[in-house]
């Protein structure tokens, strides 16, 4: 099982849309999704404040930034 982190923040319509797309995705293998509120971590807030939502693959720290330029399934299966 591969871990992914969705960097998000409260009251973010784009973050809600990204989460919706992730729930609709059909990855080849099971994934574990962690939703991270960047406002609770100053270092993430500083780095990603205007970039969220960002999907991060834990094993290699690869990032898929909004608007997702790559199909989600492709990123989840890489």
RODOSE-480650 format. One record per residue: residue number from 1; residue in one letter; x, y, z of N, C-alpha, C in turn. Coordinates in Angstrom, 2 decimals. Each point is the difference from the previous one (the first is absolute). Example, Ala and Ser with C-alpha at 12.3 -4.5 7.8 and 13.67 -1.06 7.14 Angstrom:
<recs>
REC pos code    n.px    n.py    n.pz   ca.px   ca.py   ca.pz    c.px    c.py    c.pz
REC   1    a   13.19   -5.69    7.80   -0.89    1.19    0.00    0.90    1.20    0.00
REC   2    s   -0.35    1.05   -0.72    0.82    1.19    0.06   -0.77    1.09    0.73
</recs>
This chain:
<recs>
REC pos code    n.px    n.py    n.pz   ca.px   ca.py   ca.pz    c.px    c.py    c.pz
REC   1    x    0.85   -1.17    0.00   -0.85    1.17    0.00    0.90    1.24    0.00
REC   2    x   -0.32    0.93   -0.86    0.79    1.22   -0.11   -0.72    1.15    0.70
REC   3    x    0.76    0.79    0.74   -0.55    1.16    0.68    0.09    1.24   -0.88
REC   4    x   -1.06    0.78    0.04   -0.05    1.29   -0.69   -0.50    1.04    0.99
REC   5    x    0.45    1.22   -0.20   -0.41    1.11    0.85   -0.61    1.08   -0.88
REC   6    x   -1.21    0.41    0.34   -0.63    1.12   -0.68    0.19    1.21    0.89
REC   7    x    0.85    0.91   -0.45    0.22    1.25    0.75   -1.16    0.92   -0.31
REC   8    x   -0.65    0.45    1.05   -1.26    0.71   -0.13   -0.09    1.08    1.06
REC   9    x   -1.08    0.76   -0.04   -0.29    0.95    1.06   -1.50    0.20    0.07
REC  10    x   -0.50    0.45    1.13   -1.44    0.18    0.17   -0.58    1.02   -0.98
REC  11    x   -1.26   -0.22   -0.33   -0.74    0.92   -0.87    0.70    0.21   -1.34
REC  12    x    0.50   -1.08   -0.56    0.72    0.04   -1.28   -0.79   -0.81   -1.03
REC  13    x   -0.76    0.67   -0.87   -0.80   -0.72   -0.99    0.84   -0.88   -0.93
REC  14    x    1.19    0.44   -0.34    0.86   -0.82   -0.86    0.43   -1.26    0.73
REC  15    x    0.25    0.11    1.30    0.38   -1.17    0.80   -1.17   -0.98    0.05
REC  16    x   -1.21    0.51    0.14   -1.18   -0.85    0.00   -0.14   -0.73   -1.33
REC  17    x    0.26    0.71   -1.08   -0.07   -0.60   -1.34    1.07   -1.08   -0.16
REC  18    x    1.20    0.26    0.47    1.08   -0.99   -0.08   -0.37   -1.25    0.79
REC  19    x   -0.55    0.18    1.18   -0.40   -1.14    0.83   -1.10   -0.81   -0.70
REC  20    x   -0.91    0.69   -0.63   -1.07   -0.68   -0.75    0.60   -0.83   -1.13
REC  21    x    0.95    0.56   -0.73    0.65   -0.73   -1.09    0.75   -1.23    0.53
REC  22    x    0.63    0.15    1.14    0.72   -1.13    0.59   -0.95   -1.12    0.42
REC  23    x   -1.14    0.36    0.52   -0.98   -1.01    0.39   -0.59   -0.71   -1.21
REC  24    x    0.00    0.65   -1.14   -0.52   -0.61   -1.23    1.06   -0.81   -0.73
REC  25    x    1.26    0.19    0.35    1.10   -0.68   -0.69   -0.05   -1.50    0.27
REC  26    x    0.50   -0.75   -0.96    0.04   -1.45    0.11    1.44   -0.47   -0.18
REC  27    x    0.81    0.11    1.07    1.39   -0.44   -0.12    0.10   -1.52   -0.13
REC  28    x    1.09   -0.46   -0.60    0.21   -1.43   -0.20    0.19   -0.72    1.34
REC  29    x    0.64    0.65    0.95    0.25   -0.57    1.32   -0.59    0.90    1.07
REC  30    x   -0.31   -0.56    1.17   -0.55    0.84    1.08    0.97    1.11    0.40
REC  31    x   -0.56    1.12    0.37    0.80    1.12    0.49   -0.53    0.41    1.37
REC  32    x    0.84    0.71    0.72   -0.43    0.59    1.27    0.15    1.51   -0.19
REC  33    x   -1.11    0.71    0.13    0.00    1.45   -0.20   -0.07    0.71    1.34
REC  34    x    0.92    0.92    0.20    0.03    0.84    1.20   -0.28    1.43   -0.46
REC  35    x   -0.97    0.64    0.58   -0.28    1.39   -0.31    0.69    0.85    1.06
REC  36    x    0.88    0.90   -0.46    0.82    0.80    0.90   -0.44    1.46   -0.09
REC  37    x   -0.40    0.56    1.12   -0.36    1.41    0.08    1.29    0.80    0.18
REC  38    x    0.41    0.69   -1.04    1.28    0.72    0.07   -0.02    1.16    0.99
REC  39    x   -1.20    0.47    0.37   -0.05    1.12    0.94    0.42   -0.41    1.40
REC  40    x    0.07   -1.29    0.25    0.42   -0.50    1.32    1.52   -0.19    0.10
REC  41    x    0.71    0.19   -1.12    1.44   -0.20   -0.02    0.65    1.20   -0.71
REC  42    x    0.62    0.90    0.76    0.54    1.23   -0.58    0.94   -0.22   -1.18
REC  43    x    0.83   -1.05    0.05    0.93   -0.23   -1.10   -0.73   -0.37   -1.29
REC  44    x   -1.09   -0.75    0.12   -0.80   -0.32   -1.18   -0.79    1.22   -0.47
REC  45    x   -0.49    0.77    0.93   -0.72    1.23   -0.34    0.90    0.93   -0.81
REC  46    x    1.24    0.16    0.46    0.95    0.87   -0.71    0.27   -0.48   -1.42
REC  47    x    0.14   -1.31   -0.16    0.39   -0.55   -1.30   -1.17   -0.16   -0.97
REC  48    x   -1.18   -0.36    0.52   -1.10   -0.38   -0.89   -1.23    0.92    0.08
REC  49    x    0.10    1.10    0.67   -1.17    0.85    0.24   -0.85    0.26   -1.24
REC  50    x    0.64    0.34   -1.11   -0.74    0.34   -1.22   -0.01   -1.13   -1.01
REC  51    x    0.54   -1.16    0.36    0.11   -1.10   -0.95   -1.03   -1.11    0.20
REC  52    x   -0.63   -0.04    1.18   -0.92   -1.10    0.27   -1.19    0.02   -0.96
REC  53    x   -0.51   -1.15   -0.31    0.36   -1.31    0.51    1.22   -0.58   -0.71
REC  54    x    0.76   -0.78    0.77    1.16   -0.71   -0.54   -0.09   -1.43    0.49
REC  55    x    0.13   -0.94   -0.93    0.01   -1.41    0.35    1.45   -0.46    0.03
REC  56    x    0.41   -0.61    1.11    1.38   -0.43    0.18    0.03   -1.51    0.17
REC  57    x    0.87   -0.66   -0.79    0.21   -1.44    0.15    1.10   -0.20    1.02
REC  58    x   -0.28   -0.71    1.08    0.92   -0.10    1.13    1.32   -0.67   -0.34
REC  59    x   -0.03   -1.03   -0.80    1.24   -0.78   -0.19    1.12    0.76   -0.70
REC  60    x   -0.35    0.99   -0.82    1.04    0.75   -0.69   -0.21    1.52    0.04
REC  61    x   -0.98    0.44    0.77   -0.33    1.42    0.15   -0.35    0.69   -1.32
REC  62    x   -0.44   -0.77   -0.98   -0.45    0.59   -1.26   -1.27    0.79    0.27
REC  63    x   -0.12    1.13   -0.68   -1.16    0.88    0.20   -0.80    0.14   -1.28
REC  64    x   -1.30    0.01    0.17   -0.93    0.31   -1.08   -0.75    1.24    0.45
REC  65    x    0.28    1.12   -0.65   -0.58    1.28    0.41   -1.22    0.35   -0.83
REC  66    x   -0.88    0.74    0.62   -1.22    0.46   -0.66    0.31    1.15   -0.94
REC  67    x   -0.59    0.06   -1.15   -0.93   -0.99   -0.53    0.77   -1.25   -0.43
REC  68    x   -0.53   -1.15    0.34    0.71   -1.25   -0.24    0.29   -0.14   -1.49
REC  69    x    1.29    0.02   -0.34    0.43   -0.05   -1.39    0.13   -1.43   -0.50
REC  70    x   -0.11   -0.94    0.89    0.12   -1.42   -0.32   -1.26   -0.67    0.54
REC  71    x   -0.53   -0.98   -0.72   -1.16   -0.71    0.55    0.32   -0.60    1.37
REC  72    x   -0.94    0.11    0.92    0.23   -0.46    1.37    0.35   -1.49    0.02
REC  73    x   -0.72   -0.82   -0.77    0.30   -1.44    0.01    1.45   -0.26   -0.41
REC  74    x    0.47    0.72   -0.98    1.39   -0.16   -0.46    0.97    0.33    1.13
REC  75    x   -0.24    1.09    0.72    0.87    0.39    1.10   -0.09   -1.02    1.14
REC  76    x   -1.19   -0.49    0.29   -0.18   -0.97    1.08    0.66   -1.34   -0.33
REC  77    x    0.09   -0.33   -1.28    0.54   -1.29   -0.41    1.48    0.02   -0.36
REC  78    x    0.62    1.16    0.08    1.41    0.10   -0.37    0.89   -0.45    1.13
</recs>
